[in-house]
Amino acid sequence: GRGDFGRAYLIQVWQQMFHPAEFEKPAWRARMKRSTLFEFGTHALDLVCYLFDAFPERVSAQIPGARRDFDSDVVVQLTLSFADGRIATLCFNRISHAPERYLEMRIDCEDASLRISLGGVARASLDVVRHRAGRRLRPRLSLVQGGEARVEAGGRSWLLAKEPRLAFTSATQAHLRRVLEARDSGDLMRAEVEHAREVLRLALLGYDSAALGQTLCVRTGRAVQESAEN
């Protein structure tokens, strides 16, 4: 927000785990066909719109039937096009056998990149650091239950913030408490409600885009080519 890293122009978001909707305990959740993008994707979409401080102009999505034995949207690929050439790509895989990653995000800015990991981090690596005399290796270790945000530039990576413990439950409680208090006091901002509605609309437009096989204009909800003709 202060502009320390320059203008953000690309955001990449991904999730990988083996947890299709059919694995959910409540029967109504297990029956959901529109699950991954609707249930989890709205959080990621909210973050993207928050970080870009804007809603996208176009939405393009693919939801392939990657596994015939699962009937829900277990694989989702979504591309959001914003003004001024900014884009965001989101890839959710609920049938991945790779190590679980609840939420991974990279924000590429003009002067640095930001890497965000949420849902536990256990990572050891050797970073190649560039300097005047050449290059050298620098070890890096990340081990937190909650998550972390790092800055990456010039081959270096340094910690920006971290959450040592899992915070899903406490964060949800705090958010819900604030919403209920705002409702009871009449301070619930119309802008917040409209923002939440637009994020949900983006998820639903993603499903429409995948079903039609077309890029949709967010403003009209129509195919981009059709919108341009009109």
Short mmCIF file of the C-alpha atoms (twelve columns), coordinates in Angstrom:
data_MODEL
# 
_entry.id   MODEL 
# 
loop_
_atom_site.group_PDB 
_atom_site.id 
_atom_site.type_symbol 
_atom_site.label_atom_id 
_atom_site.label_alt_id 
_atom_site.label_comp_id 
_atom_site.label_asym_id 
_atom_site.label_seq_id 
_atom_site.Cartn_x 
_atom_site.Cartn_y 
_atom_site.Cartn_z 
_atom_site.pdbx_PDB_model_num 
ATOM 1   C CA . GLY A 1   0.000   0.000   0.000   1 
ATOM 2   C CA . ARG A 2   2.936   2.391   0.624   1 
ATOM 3   C CA . GLY A 3   4.404   1.543   -2.763  1 
ATOM 4   C CA . ASP A 4   7.628   0.091   -1.297  1 
ATOM 5   C CA . PHE A 5   7.796   -2.610  -3.974  1 
ATOM 6   C CA . GLY A 6   6.447   -0.686  -6.943  1 
ATOM 7   C CA . ARG A 7   3.261   -1.277  -8.880  1 
ATOM 8   C CA . ALA A 8   1.806   -4.794  -8.664  1 
ATOM 9   C CA . TYR A 9   1.079   -6.210  -12.115 1 
ATOM 10  C CA . LEU A 10  0.708   -9.996  -11.686 1 
ATOM 11  C CA . ILE A 11  -0.823  -12.133 -8.938  1 
ATOM 12  C CA . GLN A 12  -0.662  -15.926 -8.955  1 
ATOM 13  C CA . VAL A 13  -2.739  -17.970 -6.523  1 
ATOM 14  C CA . TRP A 14  -2.843  -21.739 -6.142  1 
ATOM 15  C CA . GLN A 15  -4.123  -24.463 -3.856  1 
ATOM 16  C CA . GLN A 16  -3.281  -28.172 -3.924  1 
ATOM 17  C CA . MET A 17  -4.681  -30.970 -1.763  1 
ATOM 18  C CA . PHE A 18  -6.614  -34.192 -2.084  1 
ATOM 19  C CA . HIS A 19  -9.999  -33.144 -0.769  1 
ATOM 20  C CA . PRO A 20  -12.864 -33.171 -3.293  1 
ATOM 21  C CA . ALA A 21  -16.298 -32.022 -2.165  1 
ATOM 22  C CA . GLU A 22  -17.398 -35.647 -1.910  1 
ATOM 23  C CA . PHE A 23  -15.073 -36.018 1.107   1 
ATOM 24  C CA . GLU A 24  -16.942 -33.387 3.136   1 
ATOM 25  C CA . LYS A 25  -18.733 -34.647 6.258   1 
ATOM 26  C CA . PRO A 26  -22.037 -32.730 6.056   1 
ATOM 27  C CA . ALA A 27  -24.134 -34.442 3.390   1 
ATOM 28  C CA . TRP A 28  -25.221 -31.153 1.811   1 
ATOM 29  C CA . ARG A 29  -21.615 -30.105 1.263   1 
ATOM 30  C CA . ALA A 30  -20.683 -33.494 -0.174  1 
ATOM 31  C CA . ARG A 31  -23.473 -33.107 -2.749  1 
ATOM 32  C CA . MET A 32  -22.261 -29.712 -3.991  1 
ATOM 33  C CA . LYS A 33  -21.280 -29.701 -7.675  1 
ATOM 34  C CA . ARG A 34  -20.084 -26.108 -7.502  1 
ATOM 35  C CA . SER A 35  -17.801 -26.381 -4.506  1 
ATOM 36  C CA . THR A 36  -14.138 -25.412 -4.917  1 
ATOM 37  C CA . LEU A 37  -14.570 -22.064 -6.671  1 
ATOM 38  C CA . PHE A 38  -17.695 -21.216 -4.672  1 
ATOM 39  C CA . GLU A 39  -16.516 -22.304 -1.215  1 
ATOM 40  C CA . PHE A 40  -12.760 -21.617 -1.266  1 
ATOM 41  C CA . GLY A 41  -12.365 -19.503 -4.375  1 
ATOM 42  C CA . THR A 42  -14.291 -16.545 -2.989  1 
ATOM 43  C CA . HIS A 43  -11.562 -16.045 -0.352  1 
ATOM 44  C CA . ALA A 44  -8.829  -16.017 -3.003  1 
ATOM 45  C CA . LEU A 45  -10.861 -13.710 -5.268  1 
ATOM 46  C CA . ASP A 46  -11.397 -11.346 -2.342  1 
ATOM 47  C CA . LEU A 47  -7.644  -11.220 -1.688  1 
ATOM 48  C CA . VAL A 48  -6.833  -10.527 -5.355  1 
ATOM 49  C CA . CYS A 49  -9.356  -7.680  -5.580  1 
ATOM 50  C CA . TYR A 50  -8.096  -6.276  -2.283  1 
ATOM 51  C CA . LEU A 51  -4.450  -6.351  -3.344  1 
ATOM 52  C CA . PHE A 52  -5.167  -4.814  -6.761  1 
ATOM 53  C CA . ASP A 53  -7.691  -2.415  -5.179  1 
ATOM 54  C CA . ALA A 54  -10.046 -3.080  -8.079  1 
ATOM 55  C CA . PHE A 55  -12.403 -5.567  -9.649  1 
ATOM 56  C CA . PRO A 56  -11.391 -7.267  -12.915 1 
ATOM 57  C CA . GLU A 57  -12.781 -6.335  -16.296 1 
ATOM 58  C CA . ARG A 58  -12.821 -9.867  -17.746 1 
ATOM 59  C CA . VAL A 59  -13.114 -13.399 -16.381 1 
ATOM 60  C CA . SER A 60  -12.026 -16.588 -18.111 1 
ATOM 61  C CA . ALA A 61  -12.303 -20.009 -16.460 1 
ATOM 62  C CA . GLN A 62  -11.819 -23.676 -17.202 1 
ATOM 63  C CA . ILE A 63  -13.224 -26.480 -15.051 1 
ATOM 64  C CA . PRO A 64  -12.177 -29.727 -16.750 1 
ATOM 65  C CA . GLY A 65  -13.596 -33.102 -15.822 1 
ATOM 66  C CA . ALA A 66  -10.202 -34.312 -14.676 1 
ATOM 67  C CA . ARG A 67  -11.585 -37.277 -12.696 1 
ATOM 68  C CA . ARG A 68  -14.780 -38.989 -13.803 1 
ATOM 69  C CA . ASP A 69  -15.250 -40.517 -10.362 1 
ATOM 70  C CA . PHE A 70  -15.728 -37.038 -8.856  1 
ATOM 71  C CA . ASP A 71  -18.670 -34.892 -9.909  1 
ATOM 72  C CA . SER A 72  -17.635 -31.590 -8.317  1 
ATOM 73  C CA . ASP A 73  -15.314 -28.875 -9.622  1 
ATOM 74  C CA . VAL A 74  -12.126 -30.540 -8.361  1 
ATOM 75  C CA . VAL A 75  -9.843  -28.627 -10.775 1 
ATOM 76  C CA . VAL A 76  -10.378 -24.930 -11.520 1 
ATOM 77  C CA . GLN A 77  -8.237  -22.584 -13.619 1 
ATOM 78  C CA . LEU A 78  -9.279  -18.929 -13.558 1 
ATOM 79  C CA . THR A 79  -7.785  -15.851 -15.217 1 
ATOM 80  C CA . LEU A 80  -8.800  -12.319 -14.259 1 
ATOM 81  C CA . SER A 81  -7.911  -9.364  -16.491 1 
ATOM 82  C CA . PHE A 82  -7.717  -5.954  -14.840 1 
ATOM 83  C CA . ALA A 83  -7.229  -2.442  -16.162 1 
ATOM 84  C CA . ASP A 84  -3.741  -1.247  -17.143 1 
ATOM 85  C CA . GLY A 85  -2.571  -4.713  -18.210 1 
ATOM 86  C CA . ARG A 86  -2.726  -6.311  -14.758 1 
ATOM 87  C CA . ILE A 87  -3.728  -9.959  -14.521 1 
ATOM 88  C CA . ALA A 88  -4.314  -12.619 -11.870 1 
ATOM 89  C CA . THR A 89  -4.267  -16.380 -12.362 1 
ATOM 90  C CA . LEU A 90  -5.849  -18.797 -9.894  1 
ATOM 91  C CA . CYS A 91  -5.406  -22.559 -9.969  1 
ATOM 92  C CA . PHE A 92  -7.190  -24.815 -7.482  1 
ATOM 93  C CA . ASN A 93  -6.532  -28.560 -7.478  1 
ATOM 94  C CA . ARG A 94  -8.530  -30.659 -5.011  1 
ATOM 95  C CA . ILE A 95  -7.299  -34.013 -6.374  1 
ATOM 96  C CA . SER A 96  -3.553  -33.367 -6.143  1 
ATOM 97  C CA . HIS A 97  -1.270  -35.989 -4.594  1 
ATOM 98  C CA . ALA A 98  1.459   -33.369 -4.035  1 
ATOM 99  C CA . PRO A 99  2.179   -32.029 -0.527  1 
ATOM 100 C CA . GLU A 100 -0.820  -30.047 0.696   1 
ATOM 101 C CA . ARG A 101 -0.765  -26.295 0.145   1 
ATOM 102 C CA . TYR A 102 -3.819  -24.515 1.501   1 
ATOM 103 C CA . LEU A 103 -3.066  -21.146 -0.095  1 
ATOM 104 C CA . GLU A 104 0.021   -20.015 -1.964  1 
ATOM 105 C CA . MET A 105 0.303   -16.598 -3.588  1 
ATOM 106 C CA . ARG A 106 2.945   -14.630 -5.431  1 
ATOM 107 C CA . ILE A 107 2.529   -10.917 -6.109  1 
ATOM 108 C CA . ASP A 108 4.949   -9.640  -8.730  1 
ATOM 109 C CA . CYS A 109 5.645   -5.916  -8.472  1 
ATOM 110 C CA . GLU A 110 7.962   -3.639  -10.437 1 
ATOM 111 C CA . ASP A 111 10.734  -3.711  -7.812  1 
ATOM 112 C CA . ALA A 112 10.182  -6.990  -5.921  1 
ATOM 113 C CA . SER A 113 7.967   -10.032 -5.552  1 
ATOM 114 C CA . LEU A 114 5.952   -11.020 -2.502  1 
ATOM 115 C CA . ARG A 115 5.393   -14.677 -1.611  1 
ATOM 116 C CA . ILE A 116 2.543   -15.544 0.743   1 
ATOM 117 C CA . SER A 117 1.917   -18.988 2.226   1 
ATOM 118 C CA . LEU A 118 -1.078  -19.721 4.446   1 
ATOM 119 C CA . GLY A 119 -1.927  -22.965 6.194   1 
ATOM 120 C CA . GLY A 120 1.470   -24.138 7.381   1 
ATOM 121 C CA . VAL A 121 4.945   -23.792 5.892   1 
ATOM 122 C CA . ALA A 122 7.814   -26.260 6.050   1 
ATOM 123 C CA . ARG A 123 10.439  -25.303 3.495   1 
ATOM 124 C CA . ALA A 124 14.225  -25.527 3.247   1 
ATOM 125 C CA . SER A 125 16.090  -24.133 0.269   1 
ATOM 126 C CA . LEU A 126 19.290  -22.595 -1.029  1 
ATOM 127 C CA . ASP A 127 18.741  -19.195 -2.589  1 
ATOM 128 C CA . VAL A 128 21.101  -17.921 -5.291  1 
ATOM 129 C CA . VAL A 129 22.035  -14.396 -4.226  1 
ATOM 130 C CA . ARG A 130 23.487  -12.052 -6.848  1 
ATOM 131 C CA . HIS A 131 26.036  -9.395  -5.910  1 
ATOM 132 C CA . ARG A 132 28.911  -7.507  -7.535  1 
ATOM 133 C CA . ALA A 133 31.499  -10.242 -6.981  1 
ATOM 134 C CA . GLY A 134 29.234  -12.896 -8.521  1 
ATOM 135 C CA . ARG A 135 26.781  -15.278 -6.939  1 
ATOM 136 C CA . ARG A 136 26.623  -17.202 -3.702  1 
ATOM 137 C CA . LEU A 137 24.218  -19.599 -2.031  1 
ATOM 138 C CA . ARG A 138 22.261  -18.640 1.046   1 
ATOM 139 C CA . PRO A 139 20.305  -21.272 3.035   1 
ATOM 140 C CA . ARG A 140 16.717  -20.526 3.997   1 
ATOM 141 C CA . LEU A 141 14.430  -22.348 6.417   1 
ATOM 142 C CA . SER A 142 10.731  -21.696 7.003   1 
ATOM 143 C CA . LEU A 143 8.788   -23.624 9.646   1 
ATOM 144 C CA . VAL A 144 5.499   -22.139 10.867  1 
ATOM 145 C CA . GLN A 145 2.043   -23.612 11.450  1 
ATOM 146 C CA . GLY A 146 0.089   -20.550 10.400  1 
ATOM 147 C CA . GLY A 147 1.855   -18.940 7.480   1 
ATOM 148 C CA . GLU A 148 4.270   -16.276 6.341   1 
ATOM 149 C CA . ALA A 149 4.824   -13.477 3.855   1 
ATOM 150 C CA . ARG A 150 8.241   -12.936 2.299   1 
ATOM 151 C CA . VAL A 151 9.844   -10.355 0.020   1 
ATOM 152 C CA . GLU A 152 11.911  -11.653 -2.897  1 
ATOM 153 C CA . ALA A 153 14.347  -9.488  -4.845  1 
ATOM 154 C CA . GLY A 154 17.796  -9.904  -6.386  1 
ATOM 155 C CA . GLY A 155 17.877  -13.583 -5.523  1 
ATOM 156 C CA . ARG A 156 17.319  -12.814 -1.832  1 
ATOM 157 C CA . SER A 157 14.306  -13.606 0.291   1 
ATOM 158 C CA . TRP A 158 13.521  -12.049 3.644   1 
ATOM 159 C CA . LEU A 159 10.632  -12.364 6.073   1 
ATOM 160 C CA . LEU A 160 7.966   -9.682  6.062   1 
ATOM 161 C CA . ALA A 161 5.460   -11.208 8.506   1 
ATOM 162 C CA . LYS A 162 4.545   -14.566 9.971   1 
ATOM 163 C CA . GLU A 163 1.767   -16.301 11.879  1 
ATOM 164 C CA . PRO A 164 3.405   -19.017 14.026  1 
ATOM 165 C CA . ARG A 165 0.161   -20.821 14.908  1 
ATOM 166 C CA . LEU A 166 -2.904  -21.873 12.931  1 
ATOM 167 C CA . ALA A 167 -5.366  -19.001 13.007  1 
ATOM 168 C CA . PHE A 168 -8.321  -20.106 10.877  1 
ATOM 169 C CA . THR A 169 -10.743 -20.531 13.778  1 
ATOM 170 C CA . SER A 170 -9.747  -17.397 15.679  1 
ATOM 171 C CA . ALA A 171 -9.729  -15.289 12.503  1 
ATOM 172 C CA . THR A 172 -13.198 -16.510 11.529  1 
ATOM 173 C CA . GLN A 173 -14.524 -15.803 15.025  1 
ATOM 174 C CA . ALA A 174 -13.044 -12.295 15.034  1 
ATOM 175 C CA . HIS A 175 -14.458 -11.492 11.603  1 
ATOM 176 C CA . LEU A 176 -17.922 -12.852 12.402  1 
ATOM 177 C CA . ARG A 177 -17.981 -10.977 15.708  1 
ATOM 178 C CA . ARG A 178 -17.127 -7.713  13.925  1 
ATOM 179 C CA . VAL A 179 -19.851 -8.253  11.312  1 
ATOM 180 C CA . LEU A 180 -22.517 -9.010  13.929  1 
ATOM 181 C CA . GLU A 181 -21.508 -5.999  16.043  1 
ATOM 182 C CA . ALA A 182 -21.630 -3.761  12.970  1 
ATOM 183 C CA . ARG A 183 -25.062 -5.130  12.065  1 
ATOM 184 C CA . ASP A 184 -26.447 -4.560  15.562  1 
ATOM 185 C CA . SER A 185 -25.045 -1.030  15.780  1 
ATOM 186 C CA . GLY A 186 -26.047 -0.098  12.250  1 
ATOM 187 C CA . ASP A 187 -22.428 0.522   11.233  1 
ATOM 188 C CA . LEU A 188 -22.299 -2.169  8.555   1 
ATOM 189 C CA . MET A 189 -20.955 -0.243  5.599   1 
ATOM 190 C CA . ARG A 190 -22.846 -0.492  2.339   1 
ATOM 191 C CA . ALA A 191 -19.504 -0.567  0.511   1 
ATOM 192 C CA . GLU A 192 -18.472 -3.716  2.394   1 
ATOM 193 C CA . VAL A 193 -21.729 -5.456  1.512   1 
ATOM 194 C CA . GLU A 194 -21.407 -4.470  -2.142  1 
ATOM 195 C CA . HIS A 195 -17.799 -5.662  -2.206  1 
ATOM 196 C CA . ALA A 196 -18.795 -9.075  -0.840  1 
ATOM 197 C CA . ARG A 197 -21.603 -9.323  -3.396  1 
ATOM 198 C CA . GLU A 198 -19.249 -8.496  -6.272  1 
ATOM 199 C CA . VAL A 199 -16.706 -11.118 -5.124  1 
ATOM 200 C CA . LEU A 200 -19.457 -13.741 -5.060  1 
ATOM 201 C CA . ARG A 201 -20.553 -12.584 -8.512  1 
ATOM 202 C CA . LEU A 202 -17.021 -13.145 -9.821  1 
ATOM 203 C CA . ALA A 203 -17.117 -16.756 -8.647  1 
ATOM 204 C CA . LEU A 204 -20.462 -17.320 -10.342 1 
ATOM 205 C CA . LEU A 205 -19.194 -15.668 -13.539 1 
ATOM 206 C CA . GLY A 206 -16.292 -18.130 -13.412 1 
ATOM 207 C CA . TYR A 207 -18.749 -21.020 -13.545 1 
ATOM 208 C CA . ASP A 208 -20.614 -19.347 -16.429 1 
ATOM 209 C CA . SER A 209 -17.342 -18.791 -18.312 1 
ATOM 210 C CA . ALA A 210 -16.341 -22.434 -17.919 1 
ATOM 211 C CA . ALA A 211 -19.761 -23.672 -19.030 1 
ATOM 212 C CA . LEU A 212 -19.793 -21.417 -22.105 1 
ATOM 213 C CA . GLY A 213 -16.104 -21.824 -22.917 1 
ATOM 214 C CA . GLN A 214 -15.819 -18.046 -23.330 1 
ATOM 215 C CA . THR A 215 -14.242 -15.037 -21.660 1 
ATOM 216 C CA . LEU A 216 -16.917 -12.926 -19.988 1 
ATOM 217 C CA . CYS A 217 -17.112 -9.199  -19.441 1 
ATOM 218 C CA . VAL A 218 -17.593 -8.535  -15.734 1 
ATOM 219 C CA . ARG A 219 -19.679 -5.414  -16.335 1 
ATOM 220 C CA . THR A 220 -22.244 -7.055  -18.633 1 
ATOM 221 C CA . GLY A 221 -21.829 -10.758 -17.825 1 
ATOM 222 C CA . ARG A 222 -21.714 -11.452 -21.560 1 
ATOM 223 C CA . ALA A 223 -19.049 -12.951 -23.764 1 
ATOM 224 C CA . VAL A 224 -16.314 -10.398 -24.479 1 
ATOM 225 C CA . GLN A 225 -16.722 -10.666 -28.266 1 
ATOM 226 C CA . GLU A 226 -20.482 -10.179 -28.029 1 
ATOM 227 C CA . SER A 227 -20.035 -7.294  -25.620 1 
ATOM 228 C CA . ALA A 228 -17.598 -5.581  -27.989 1 
ATOM 229 C CA . GLU A 229 -20.048 -5.920  -30.892 1 
ATOM 230 C CA . ASN A 230 -22.807 -4.323  -28.863 1 
# 
